[in-house]
Amino acid sequence: MISIEYILTGAAVLLLLSIIAGKASDKFGIPALLIFLVVGMLAGSDGPGRIHFDDPYLAQFLGVVALSFILFAGGLDTNWGSVRPVLWRGMILSTAGVIITALSVGWFATVILGFSLLEGLLLGAIISSTDAAAVFSVLRSKQVSLRGHLKPLLELESGSNDPMAVMLTTGFISLILNPGDSFMDLIPAFASQMAVGALMGYIMGRGMMYLVNKLNLEYEGLYPVLSLTLVILTYGSTAVLGGNGFLAVYISGLIMGNNNFIHKKSLMRFHDGLAWLMQISMFLVLGLLVFPSRLVPVAGVGLAASLSLMFVARPAGVFLSMMFSGATLREKTMVSWVGLRGAVPIILATFPLLADIAGADMIFNVVFFIVLTSALLQGTTIPLVAGWLGVDAPISVKTVYPIECEPTGRMKCDIKELHVPDNSSVINKRILELDLPDGVLIVLIKRDNEFLVPGGGTELSAGDSLLVLSNQDAFNKIRTIVETRNAKTL
Protein backbone atom coordinates (compact mmCIF):
# COMPACT_ATOMS: atom_id res chain seq x y z
CA MET A 1 0.00 0.00 0.00
CA ILE A 2 1.27 3.47 -0.92
CA SER A 3 0.92 6.04 1.84
CA ILE A 4 -1.46 8.94 1.38
CA GLU A 5 1.42 11.42 1.57
CA TYR A 6 3.08 9.93 -1.50
CA ILE A 7 -0.22 9.83 -3.41
CA LEU A 8 -0.98 13.48 -2.66
CA THR A 9 2.57 14.58 -3.48
CA GLY A 10 2.55 12.64 -6.74
CA ALA A 11 -0.84 14.03 -7.75
CA ALA A 12 0.27 17.59 -6.99
CA VAL A 13 3.50 17.15 -8.96
CA LEU A 14 1.59 15.78 -11.98
CA LEU A 15 -0.88 18.68 -11.86
CA LEU A 16 1.94 21.21 -11.57
CA LEU A 17 3.84 19.66 -14.47
CA SER A 18 0.67 19.68 -16.57
CA ILE A 19 0.00 23.36 -15.85
CA ILE A 20 3.58 24.34 -16.71
CA ALA A 21 3.55 22.16 -19.82
CA GLY A 22 0.17 23.62 -20.79
CA LYS A 23 1.68 27.10 -20.61
CA ALA A 24 4.48 25.97 -22.90
CA SER A 25 1.95 24.42 -25.29
CA ASP A 26 0.50 27.87 -26.05
CA LYS A 27 3.91 29.06 -27.18
CA PHE A 28 4.47 26.14 -29.56
CA GLY A 29 0.87 25.79 -30.75
CA ILE A 30 0.28 22.32 -29.29
CA PRO A 31 -3.18 21.66 -27.75
CA ALA A 32 -3.01 21.54 -23.96
CA LEU A 33 -5.07 18.33 -23.85
CA LEU A 34 -2.33 16.54 -25.79
CA ILE A 35 0.24 17.74 -23.27
CA PHE A 36 -1.88 16.48 -20.37
CA LEU A 37 -2.23 13.06 -22.02
CA VAL A 38 1.51 12.83 -22.66
CA VAL A 39 2.32 13.78 -19.05
CA GLY A 40 0.00 10.99 -17.88
CA MET A 41 1.59 8.50 -20.27
CA LEU A 42 5.10 9.43 -19.12
CA ALA A 43 4.03 8.98 -15.50
CA GLY A 44 2.48 5.59 -16.24
CA SER A 45 3.80 2.06 -16.17
CA ASP A 46 5.70 2.32 -19.45
CA GLY A 47 7.13 5.76 -18.67
CA PRO A 48 9.82 7.00 -16.30
CA GLY A 49 7.18 7.67 -13.62
CA ARG A 50 6.41 3.94 -13.26
CA ILE A 51 2.97 4.60 -11.74
CA HIS A 52 0.95 1.44 -12.30
CA PHE A 53 -2.70 2.22 -13.01
CA ASP A 54 -4.93 -0.31 -14.73
CA ASP A 55 -8.44 0.30 -13.46
CA PRO A 56 -10.90 1.07 -16.29
CA TYR A 57 -13.82 1.37 -13.87
CA LEU A 58 -12.14 4.07 -11.78
CA ALA A 59 -11.00 5.88 -14.95
CA GLN A 60 -14.53 5.78 -16.33
CA PHE A 61 -16.00 7.03 -13.02
CA LEU A 62 -13.55 9.94 -12.81
CA GLY A 63 -14.09 10.73 -16.48
CA VAL A 64 -17.87 10.90 -16.13
CA VAL A 65 -17.62 13.21 -13.10
CA ALA A 66 -15.04 15.43 -14.80
CA LEU A 67 -17.00 15.62 -18.03
CA SER A 68 -20.13 16.65 -16.14
CA PHE A 69 -18.37 19.69 -14.67
CA ILE A 70 -16.71 20.54 -17.99
CA LEU A 71 -20.04 20.49 -19.83
CA PHE A 72 -21.73 22.54 -17.12
CA ALA A 73 -18.98 25.17 -17.31
CA GLY A 74 -19.29 25.15 -21.10
CA GLY A 75 -23.03 25.75 -20.80
CA LEU A 76 -22.46 28.60 -18.32
CA ASP A 77 -20.12 30.30 -20.77
CA THR A 78 -22.36 29.83 -23.84
CA ASN A 79 -24.32 32.88 -24.94
CA TRP A 80 -27.88 31.83 -25.86
CA GLY A 81 -28.21 34.80 -28.19
CA SER A 82 -25.34 33.50 -30.32
CA VAL A 83 -26.49 29.85 -30.10
CA ARG A 84 -30.16 30.39 -30.94
CA PRO A 85 -29.61 31.16 -34.67
CA VAL A 86 -27.67 27.89 -35.10
CA LEU A 87 -29.79 25.72 -32.80
CA TRP A 88 -31.22 23.45 -35.51
CA ARG A 89 -27.89 23.17 -37.32
CA GLY A 90 -26.24 22.14 -34.08
CA MET A 91 -28.93 19.61 -33.23
CA ILE A 92 -28.74 18.00 -36.68
CA LEU A 93 -24.94 17.84 -36.45
CA SER A 94 -25.09 16.29 -32.98
CA THR A 95 -27.55 13.59 -34.04
CA ALA A 96 -27.58 12.81 -37.77
CA GLY A 97 -23.98 13.96 -38.16
CA VAL A 98 -22.81 11.62 -35.39
CA ILE A 99 -24.72 8.66 -36.87
CA ILE A 100 -23.27 9.23 -40.36
CA THR A 101 -19.75 9.56 -38.92
CA ALA A 102 -20.14 6.35 -36.89
CA LEU A 103 -21.49 4.36 -39.83
CA SER A 104 -18.74 5.65 -42.14
CA VAL A 105 -15.95 4.67 -39.75
CA GLY A 106 -17.72 1.37 -39.06
CA TRP A 107 -17.84 0.57 -42.78
CA PHE A 108 -14.15 1.46 -43.20
CA ALA A 109 -13.11 -0.62 -40.19
CA THR A 110 -15.12 -3.62 -41.43
CA VAL A 111 -14.21 -3.55 -45.12
CA ILE A 112 -10.65 -2.21 -45.01
CA LEU A 113 -9.29 -2.99 -41.53
CA GLY A 114 -10.82 -6.44 -41.08
CA PHE A 115 -13.03 -5.79 -38.03
CA SER A 116 -16.25 -7.74 -37.68
CA LEU A 117 -19.35 -5.70 -38.57
CA LEU A 118 -20.45 -5.01 -34.99
CA GLU A 119 -16.89 -4.39 -33.77
CA GLY A 120 -16.34 -1.91 -36.61
CA LEU A 121 -19.61 -0.14 -35.83
CA LEU A 122 -18.67 -0.07 -32.14
CA LEU A 123 -15.35 1.58 -33.00
CA GLY A 124 -17.20 4.11 -35.16
CA ALA A 125 -19.67 4.86 -32.37
CA ILE A 126 -16.93 5.41 -29.79
CA ILE A 127 -15.12 8.01 -31.89
CA SER A 128 -18.19 9.53 -33.52
CA SER A 129 -18.62 12.60 -31.32
CA THR A 130 -16.45 15.66 -31.04
CA ASP A 131 -15.18 16.39 -27.57
CA ALA A 132 -16.47 19.49 -25.78
CA ALA A 133 -13.42 19.79 -23.55
CA ALA A 134 -11.09 19.62 -26.55
CA VAL A 135 -13.09 22.10 -28.66
CA PHE A 136 -13.60 24.59 -25.80
CA SER A 137 -9.91 24.33 -24.88
CA VAL A 138 -8.47 24.76 -28.38
CA LEU A 139 -10.79 27.55 -29.52
CA ARG A 140 -10.15 29.58 -26.38
CA SER A 141 -6.50 28.83 -25.68
CA LYS A 142 -5.55 29.46 -29.32
CA GLN A 143 -7.72 32.61 -29.36
CA VAL A 144 -9.39 31.42 -32.56
CA SER A 145 -12.13 33.75 -33.71
CA LEU A 146 -14.38 32.56 -36.54
CA ARG A 147 -16.74 34.50 -38.76
CA GLY A 148 -20.51 34.41 -38.51
CA HIS A 149 -22.06 31.65 -36.44
CA LEU A 150 -19.25 29.12 -36.81
CA LYS A 151 -17.89 29.36 -33.27
CA PRO A 152 -21.25 29.02 -31.46
CA LEU A 153 -22.18 26.21 -33.85
CA LEU A 154 -19.03 24.27 -33.01
CA GLU A 155 -19.44 24.83 -29.27
CA LEU A 156 -23.11 23.83 -29.38
CA GLU A 157 -22.40 20.69 -31.39
CA SER A 158 -19.51 19.56 -29.18
CA GLY A 159 -21.55 20.17 -26.04
CA SER A 160 -24.63 18.27 -27.22
CA ASN A 161 -23.41 15.34 -29.35
CA ASP A 162 -22.18 13.08 -26.53
CA PRO A 163 -25.65 11.58 -25.85
CA MET A 164 -25.83 10.12 -29.35
CA ALA A 165 -22.31 8.68 -29.10
CA VAL A 166 -23.10 7.16 -25.69
CA MET A 167 -26.34 5.67 -27.00
CA LEU A 168 -24.63 4.19 -30.08
CA THR A 169 -21.77 2.79 -28.00
CA THR A 170 -23.99 1.11 -25.39
CA GLY A 171 -26.33 -0.02 -28.16
CA PHE A 172 -23.65 -1.81 -30.18
CA ILE A 173 -22.21 -3.34 -26.99
CA SER A 174 -25.70 -4.68 -26.24
CA LEU A 175 -25.98 -6.13 -29.76
CA ILE A 176 -22.58 -7.84 -29.40
CA LEU A 177 -23.52 -9.35 -26.04
CA ASN A 178 -27.08 -10.22 -27.17
CA PRO A 179 -26.97 -11.18 -30.87
CA GLY A 180 -30.74 -11.75 -30.96
CA ASP A 181 -31.54 -8.09 -30.27
CA SER A 182 -32.38 -5.64 -33.05
CA PHE A 183 -30.90 -2.17 -33.50
CA MET A 184 -34.41 -0.81 -34.04
CA ASP A 185 -35.13 -1.60 -30.39
CA LEU A 186 -32.58 1.05 -29.42
CA ILE A 187 -34.40 3.96 -31.10
CA PRO A 188 -37.13 4.36 -28.44
CA ALA A 189 -34.47 4.16 -25.72
CA PHE A 190 -32.49 6.94 -27.35
CA ALA A 191 -35.55 9.14 -27.77
CA SER A 192 -36.40 8.60 -24.12
CA GLN A 193 -32.84 9.45 -22.99
CA MET A 194 -32.82 12.66 -25.00
CA ALA A 195 -36.28 13.76 -23.85
CA VAL A 196 -35.65 13.02 -20.17
CA GLY A 197 -32.18 14.61 -20.34
CA ALA A 198 -33.50 17.82 -21.93
CA LEU A 199 -36.45 18.05 -19.52
CA MET A 200 -34.31 17.41 -16.44
CA GLY A 201 -31.74 19.91 -17.66
CA TYR A 202 -34.40 22.60 -17.93
CA ILE A 203 -35.98 21.75 -14.57
CA MET A 204 -32.67 21.56 -12.73
CA GLY A 205 -31.39 24.74 -14.39
CA ARG A 206 -34.44 26.65 -13.16
CA GLY A 207 -34.16 24.95 -9.80
CA MET A 208 -30.50 25.93 -9.48
CA MET A 209 -31.31 29.59 -10.09
CA TYR A 210 -34.15 29.50 -7.57
CA LEU A 211 -32.03 27.90 -4.85
CA VAL A 212 -29.01 30.16 -5.43
CA ASN A 213 -31.19 33.28 -5.30
CA LYS A 214 -33.51 32.26 -2.46
CA LEU A 215 -31.43 30.28 0.04
CA ASN A 216 -29.63 33.42 1.27
CA LEU A 217 -26.65 31.49 2.65
CA GLU A 218 -24.77 33.19 5.44
CA TYR A 219 -21.31 32.45 4.01
CA GLU A 220 -20.44 33.34 0.42
CA GLY A 221 -18.07 30.37 0.25
CA LEU A 222 -21.05 28.00 0.43
CA TYR A 223 -22.43 29.11 -2.94
CA PRO A 224 -19.73 27.27 -4.97
CA VAL A 225 -20.37 24.20 -2.81
CA LEU A 226 -24.10 24.52 -3.53
CA SER A 227 -23.61 24.81 -7.29
CA LEU A 228 -21.16 21.89 -7.31
CA THR A 229 -23.67 19.75 -5.41
CA LEU A 230 -26.47 20.68 -7.80
CA VAL A 231 -24.40 19.71 -10.85
CA ILE A 232 -23.75 16.27 -9.38
CA LEU A 233 -27.43 15.95 -8.44
CA THR A 234 -28.45 16.93 -11.98
CA TYR A 235 -26.31 14.25 -13.61
CA GLY A 236 -27.12 11.55 -11.07
CA SER A 237 -30.89 12.08 -10.88
CA THR A 238 -31.17 12.31 -14.67
CA ALA A 239 -29.26 9.06 -15.13
CA VAL A 240 -31.39 7.33 -12.48
CA LEU A 241 -34.53 8.39 -14.36
CA GLY A 242 -33.15 6.93 -17.59
CA GLY A 243 -32.12 10.22 -19.19
CA ASN A 244 -28.77 11.40 -20.48
CA GLY A 245 -26.97 13.19 -17.66
CA PHE A 246 -24.44 14.90 -19.94
CA LEU A 247 -27.19 16.63 -21.89
CA ALA A 248 -28.92 17.62 -18.65
CA VAL A 249 -25.87 19.29 -17.08
CA TYR A 250 -25.09 21.16 -20.31
CA ILE A 251 -28.65 22.49 -20.60
CA SER A 252 -28.78 23.43 -16.91
CA GLY A 253 -25.52 25.36 -17.31
CA LEU A 254 -26.87 27.05 -20.44
CA ILE A 255 -30.01 28.17 -18.57
CA MET A 256 -28.07 29.50 -15.60
CA GLY A 257 -25.45 31.27 -17.69
CA ASN A 258 -28.07 33.21 -19.63
CA ASN A 259 -30.01 34.43 -16.58
CA ASN A 260 -29.11 36.58 -13.62
CA PHE A 261 -28.39 35.12 -10.21
CA ILE A 262 -26.44 36.33 -7.22
CA HIS A 263 -22.67 35.85 -7.15
CA LYS A 264 -22.82 35.07 -10.86
CA LYS A 265 -19.33 36.33 -11.71
CA SER A 266 -17.64 34.53 -8.81
CA LEU A 267 -19.53 31.30 -9.50
CA MET A 268 -18.63 31.41 -13.18
CA ARG A 269 -14.96 31.90 -12.28
CA PHE A 270 -15.19 29.01 -9.83
CA HIS A 271 -16.64 26.64 -12.43
CA ASP A 272 -14.15 27.79 -15.06
CA GLY A 273 -11.29 26.89 -12.71
CA LEU A 274 -12.99 23.65 -11.72
CA ALA A 275 -13.43 22.73 -15.39
CA TRP A 276 -9.70 23.20 -15.97
CA LEU A 277 -8.89 21.06 -12.93
CA MET A 278 -11.28 18.36 -14.12
CA GLN A 279 -9.88 18.52 -17.64
CA ILE A 280 -6.27 18.17 -16.48
CA SER A 281 -7.13 15.40 -14.02
CA MET A 282 -9.20 13.50 -16.59
CA PHE A 283 -6.48 13.53 -19.25
CA LEU A 284 -3.82 12.60 -16.70
CA VAL A 285 -5.83 9.58 -15.51
CA LEU A 286 -6.57 8.48 -19.06
CA GLY A 287 -2.90 8.91 -19.91
CA LEU A 288 -1.99 6.72 -16.96
CA LEU A 289 -4.48 4.08 -18.11
CA VAL A 290 -2.84 3.55 -21.49
CA PHE A 291 0.35 1.55 -22.03
CA PRO A 292 2.36 3.28 -24.80
CA SER A 293 4.06 -0.01 -25.71
CA ARG A 294 0.65 -1.37 -26.70
CA LEU A 295 0.05 1.50 -29.12
CA VAL A 296 2.91 0.49 -31.43
CA PRO A 297 1.27 -2.74 -32.71
CA VAL A 298 -1.94 -0.88 -33.58
CA ALA A 299 -0.23 2.20 -35.06
CA GLY A 300 -0.99 1.20 -38.66
CA VAL A 301 -4.63 0.40 -37.98
CA GLY A 302 -5.00 3.47 -35.78
CA LEU A 303 -3.48 5.82 -38.35
CA ALA A 304 -5.68 4.42 -41.13
CA ALA A 305 -8.81 4.77 -38.99
CA SER A 306 -7.81 8.27 -37.91
CA LEU A 307 -7.22 9.47 -41.47
CA SER A 308 -10.52 7.97 -42.61
CA LEU A 309 -12.26 9.77 -39.76
CA MET A 310 -10.64 13.14 -40.50
CA PHE A 311 -10.86 13.14 -44.28
CA VAL A 312 -13.90 10.95 -45.04
CA ALA A 313 -16.22 10.15 -42.13
CA ARG A 314 -16.33 13.53 -40.38
CA PRO A 315 -16.72 15.50 -43.66
CA ALA A 316 -19.45 13.07 -44.74
CA GLY A 317 -21.31 13.62 -41.47
CA VAL A 318 -20.99 17.40 -41.73
CA PHE A 319 -21.76 17.85 -45.43
CA LEU A 320 -24.73 15.47 -45.48
CA SER A 321 -26.32 16.74 -42.26
CA MET A 322 -25.79 20.40 -43.28
CA MET A 323 -26.90 19.86 -46.86
CA PHE A 324 -29.88 22.23 -46.58
CA SER A 325 -28.45 24.54 -43.91
CA GLY A 326 -27.38 27.31 -46.26
CA ALA A 327 -23.78 27.11 -45.02
CA THR A 328 -21.05 27.76 -47.56
CA LEU A 329 -18.49 25.19 -48.72
CA ARG A 330 -15.79 26.94 -46.69
CA GLU A 331 -17.90 26.92 -43.54
CA LYS A 332 -18.71 23.21 -43.89
CA THR A 333 -15.05 22.44 -44.48
CA MET A 334 -14.07 24.35 -41.34
CA VAL A 335 -16.70 22.55 -39.26
CA SER A 336 -15.37 19.26 -40.63
CA TRP A 337 -11.81 20.07 -39.59
CA VAL A 338 -12.72 21.15 -36.05
CA GLY A 339 -13.94 17.63 -35.31
CA LEU A 340 -11.56 17.21 -32.42
CA ARG A 341 -11.56 13.95 -30.48
CA GLY A 342 -10.58 14.09 -26.83
CA ALA A 343 -11.37 12.40 -23.55
CA VAL A 344 -14.95 11.35 -24.41
CA PRO A 345 -13.91 8.67 -26.94
CA ILE A 346 -11.33 7.32 -24.48
CA ILE A 347 -13.95 7.18 -21.71
CA LEU A 348 -16.36 5.42 -24.07
CA ALA A 349 -13.58 3.01 -25.01
CA THR A 350 -13.58 1.78 -21.40
CA PHE A 351 -17.17 0.55 -21.85
CA PRO A 352 -16.16 -2.50 -23.96
CA LEU A 353 -13.35 -3.21 -21.47
CA LEU A 354 -15.82 -3.32 -18.57
CA ALA A 355 -18.26 -5.38 -20.66
CA ASP A 356 -15.43 -7.90 -21.28
CA ILE A 357 -15.97 -7.87 -25.05
CA ALA A 358 -13.46 -9.75 -27.19
CA GLY A 359 -11.08 -7.32 -28.86
CA ALA A 360 -11.85 -4.56 -26.34
CA ASP A 361 -8.13 -3.99 -25.63
CA MET A 362 -7.40 -3.41 -29.31
CA ILE A 363 -10.37 -1.06 -29.67
CA PHE A 364 -9.18 0.95 -26.63
CA ASN A 365 -5.66 1.31 -28.00
CA VAL A 366 -6.90 2.24 -31.49
CA VAL A 367 -9.21 4.87 -30.00
CA PHE A 368 -6.37 6.31 -27.93
CA PHE A 369 -4.18 6.47 -31.02
CA ILE A 370 -6.96 8.27 -32.93
CA VAL A 371 -7.33 10.83 -30.14
CA LEU A 372 -3.60 11.53 -30.17
CA THR A 373 -3.45 12.02 -33.93
CA SER A 374 -6.61 14.15 -33.92
CA ALA A 375 -5.20 16.48 -31.28
CA LEU A 376 -1.81 16.61 -32.99
CA LEU A 377 -2.95 17.07 -36.60
CA GLN A 378 -6.25 18.93 -36.25
CA GLY A 379 -5.72 20.78 -32.99
CA THR A 380 -2.44 22.37 -34.05
CA THR A 381 -3.68 23.45 -37.49
CA ILE A 382 -7.07 25.01 -36.69
CA PRO A 383 -5.83 28.64 -36.86
CA LEU A 384 -3.95 27.87 -40.08
CA VAL A 385 -6.92 26.16 -41.75
CA ALA A 386 -9.25 29.00 -40.68
CA GLY A 387 -6.89 31.45 -42.39
CA TRP A 388 -6.68 29.36 -45.56
CA LEU A 389 -10.46 29.10 -45.80
CA GLY A 390 -10.95 32.79 -45.04
CA VAL A 391 -13.35 32.12 -42.15
CA ASP A 392 -11.19 33.61 -39.40
CA ALA A 393 -12.15 36.93 -37.85
CA PRO A 394 -10.24 39.64 -35.99
CA ILE A 395 -9.79 38.73 -32.35
CA SER A 396 -11.62 41.10 -30.05
CA VAL A 397 -9.66 41.68 -26.86
CA LYS A 398 -11.90 41.88 -23.82
CA THR A 399 -11.12 44.79 -21.56
CA VAL A 400 -10.31 43.94 -17.97
CA TYR A 401 -11.53 46.78 -15.76
CA PRO A 402 -10.04 47.53 -12.33
CA ILE A 403 -13.51 47.36 -10.76
CA GLU A 404 -16.50 45.07 -11.05
CA CYS A 405 -19.96 44.68 -9.55
CA GLU A 406 -21.29 41.50 -7.96
CA PRO A 407 -25.12 41.73 -7.82
CA THR A 408 -26.86 40.34 -4.75
CA GLY A 409 -30.46 39.44 -4.08
CA ARG A 410 -31.17 43.00 -2.94
CA MET A 411 -29.38 44.65 -5.86
CA LYS A 412 -31.03 44.64 -9.28
CA CYS A 413 -28.39 46.67 -11.14
CA ASP A 414 -25.16 45.56 -12.77
CA ILE A 415 -22.09 47.05 -14.43
CA LYS A 416 -22.05 46.78 -18.21
CA GLU A 417 -19.78 48.05 -20.95
CA LEU A 418 -21.00 50.48 -23.63
CA HIS A 419 -18.98 51.70 -26.64
CA VAL A 420 -19.30 55.17 -28.19
CA PRO A 421 -19.53 54.76 -32.00
CA ASP A 422 -17.57 57.04 -34.34
CA ASN A 423 -20.79 58.71 -35.55
CA SER A 424 -22.50 59.02 -32.16
CA SER A 425 -24.44 62.17 -31.30
CA VAL A 426 -22.85 62.28 -27.81
CA ILE A 427 -19.31 62.90 -29.09
CA ASN A 428 -17.82 66.11 -27.60
CA LYS A 429 -20.75 66.41 -25.21
CA ARG A 430 -20.30 66.57 -21.44
CA ILE A 431 -21.90 63.85 -19.34
CA LEU A 432 -24.20 66.35 -17.64
CA GLU A 433 -25.59 67.28 -21.08
CA LEU A 434 -26.69 63.72 -21.93
CA ASP A 435 -29.96 63.81 -20.01
CA LEU A 436 -29.23 60.42 -18.48
CA PRO A 437 -32.20 58.47 -17.09
CA ASP A 438 -32.58 57.97 -13.36
CA GLY A 439 -30.61 55.07 -11.92
CA VAL A 440 -27.66 55.40 -14.32
CA LEU A 441 -24.08 56.11 -13.28
CA ILE A 442 -21.06 56.18 -15.60
CA VAL A 443 -18.38 54.95 -13.20
CA LEU A 444 -15.36 54.62 -15.50
CA ILE A 445 -14.23 55.51 -19.04
CA LYS A 446 -11.56 53.63 -21.01
CA ARG A 447 -9.86 55.92 -23.54
CA ASP A 448 -6.65 55.10 -25.41
CA ASN A 449 -5.75 52.27 -23.03
CA GLU A 450 -6.20 54.54 -20.02
CA PHE A 451 -8.96 54.61 -17.42
CA LEU A 452 -10.61 57.89 -16.47
CA VAL A 453 -12.86 58.54 -13.48
CA PRO A 454 -15.53 60.79 -15.05
CA GLY A 455 -17.32 63.79 -13.65
CA GLY A 456 -20.29 65.74 -14.93
CA GLY A 457 -18.00 67.94 -17.04
CA THR A 458 -16.15 65.05 -18.73
CA GLU A 459 -16.52 65.20 -22.55
CA LEU A 460 -17.07 61.95 -24.42
CA SER A 461 -14.96 61.00 -27.43
CA ALA A 462 -15.39 58.55 -30.30
CA GLY A 463 -14.20 55.07 -29.34
CA ASP A 464 -14.69 55.57 -25.60
CA SER A 465 -15.73 52.52 -23.61
CA LEU A 466 -18.11 53.45 -20.82
CA LEU A 467 -18.56 51.32 -17.73
CA VAL A 468 -22.19 51.90 -16.74
CA LEU A 469 -23.86 50.98 -13.45
CA SER A 470 -27.62 50.61 -13.96
CA ASN A 471 -30.55 48.22 -14.17
CA GLN A 472 -31.47 46.69 -17.52
CA ASP A 473 -34.23 49.19 -18.42
CA ALA A 474 -32.06 52.20 -17.68
CA PHE A 475 -29.13 50.64 -19.57
CA ASN A 476 -31.30 50.21 -22.65
CA LYS A 477 -32.18 53.92 -22.50
CA ILE A 478 -28.59 55.12 -22.22
CA ARG A 479 -27.54 52.73 -24.98
CA THR A 480 -30.16 54.32 -27.23
CA ILE A 481 -28.78 57.76 -26.37
CA VAL A 482 -25.16 56.79 -27.02
CA GLU A 483 -25.84 54.84 -30.22
CA THR A 484 -28.02 57.56 -31.79
CA ARG A 485 -26.20 58.83 -34.86
CA ASN A 486 -25.15 62.42 -35.25
CA ALA A 487 -27.53 64.26 -37.59
CA LYS A 488 -24.57 65.59 -39.58
CA THR A 489 -23.60 62.05 -40.59
CA LEU A 490 -27.05 61.04 -41.82
C-alpha positions, 0 to 999 in steps of 0.5 A: 500500500502506498501512503497517502502522503506519497499519493498526494505529493505525486498528484500535486506534482503531476498537476503542476507539471501539466500546468507548466507544460500547458503554458508551454503548449500555447507558445508552440501551438500544441493543444493543452489536452495533448500535453496532459495526455503525454504527461499521464503516459510518461508517469504511467507504467511504461514511462519514467514515472512507473505509476501502475494504473490499470483500473478502467472502472475508476478511470470511467468514473472519474471521467464521467464526473469530470465531463459533467463539470466541464459540460456545465462550465461550457453551458455557463459560458455559452451565450444563448443569443449566439447559439439560438440562430444555429440551434437546428444546425447544431442539433442536426450535427449532434444527431444525424452527423454523429450517426453518419460519422459512426457508420462511415468509420464502421464501414471502413473498419469492417471492409478495409481494416478487417473488423467484424461488422459489430466491432467496426460499428462499435469503434465508429460509435466510440469516436463519432462525437467531437469532444467538448473539452477539446473544442472549448480548450483549443478555440479559447487557448488558441484565441481562434475567432471565426466569422458568422455563427461558426464558433457558437455552432461548433461549441453547441455541437460539441456540447450536445453530441455526446448523448448520441455517441453514448447511446450508439456505444452502449447499443452496439455493446448490447448487440454484441452481447445479445446477438438476438436483439435488433438495432431498431429496439434502441431507437425508443431508448435513445428518444427517451434518454434525449427527452428526459435529459432535456427536460431534467436539464431545464428543470434543474437549471431553473431549480439551481437559479431558484435555490441560489437566489432564495437560500440566502446562505450566510457564508459566500463560500457556500455558494460554490459548494451549492452549485457543485452539489447541484451539478452532481445531483443533476447528472445523477438524478437524470441518469437514475430516471433513464435520461442522459446526464451529460445533456442535462448538465449542459442544458442546466448550465446554459439556462443559468449562464443566460439568466441573472443570479447572485454571485454570478461572476464569482460562480462562473470563475469558480466553475471555469477553474474547476473545469480546468482542474477536471480537464487536467485530471481527466487527461492525466488519468486516461494517460496513466491508463494507457500503455504506450508499448501497446500503441505500437502494434496498432499504429498502422490500424490506428493511423488508417482509422484516424485518417478515414475519420478526419478526411472521409467520415467527419466531412461526410457527417458534416456535409450530409447533415448540413446539406440544406443549412445554407452554409457555404463550402468553406464553412462546412469544411471548417466545421469538418476540420474542427472535429476534435476527439478528446477524452470522451472517446477514451472514456467510451472506449472503457465501456467494452473493457468493462463489458469484457468484449473480445477485442476490447483492448485493441479497440481501446488502444486504437481509439487512444491512437486516434485521439492523439493524432486528432489532437496533434494534426487537427488541434495544431492546425485550426488557426492555419486552416481557418486562415486558408479558408478565409473564415477567421475573424479579428480577435476582439480583446476583452477589456479587464476593468479595475472594478467590477460589480457582484449583484446580490439578491437586494441589488437589481443593477449591474455594471455593463460596458458600452462603446461610443460609436464614431458617428455618435451624437454624444461625441464632444458632449459633457456627461451632464448634457446627456440627459441620463435616465434615473438610476444610471451612473457612468463609473469609468471611461476607457480611452486610449488604453487609459482609465478615467474617473468621469465627472459631470463635465467630462466630454465623451470621445469617439471610441470611448468605452463606458462602464455603466452601473444601472438596471437593464431598463435604464441601460437600454435607455442610455444605450439608445442615447449613445448609439443615436447617430449624429444628424450631420452624418445622416 
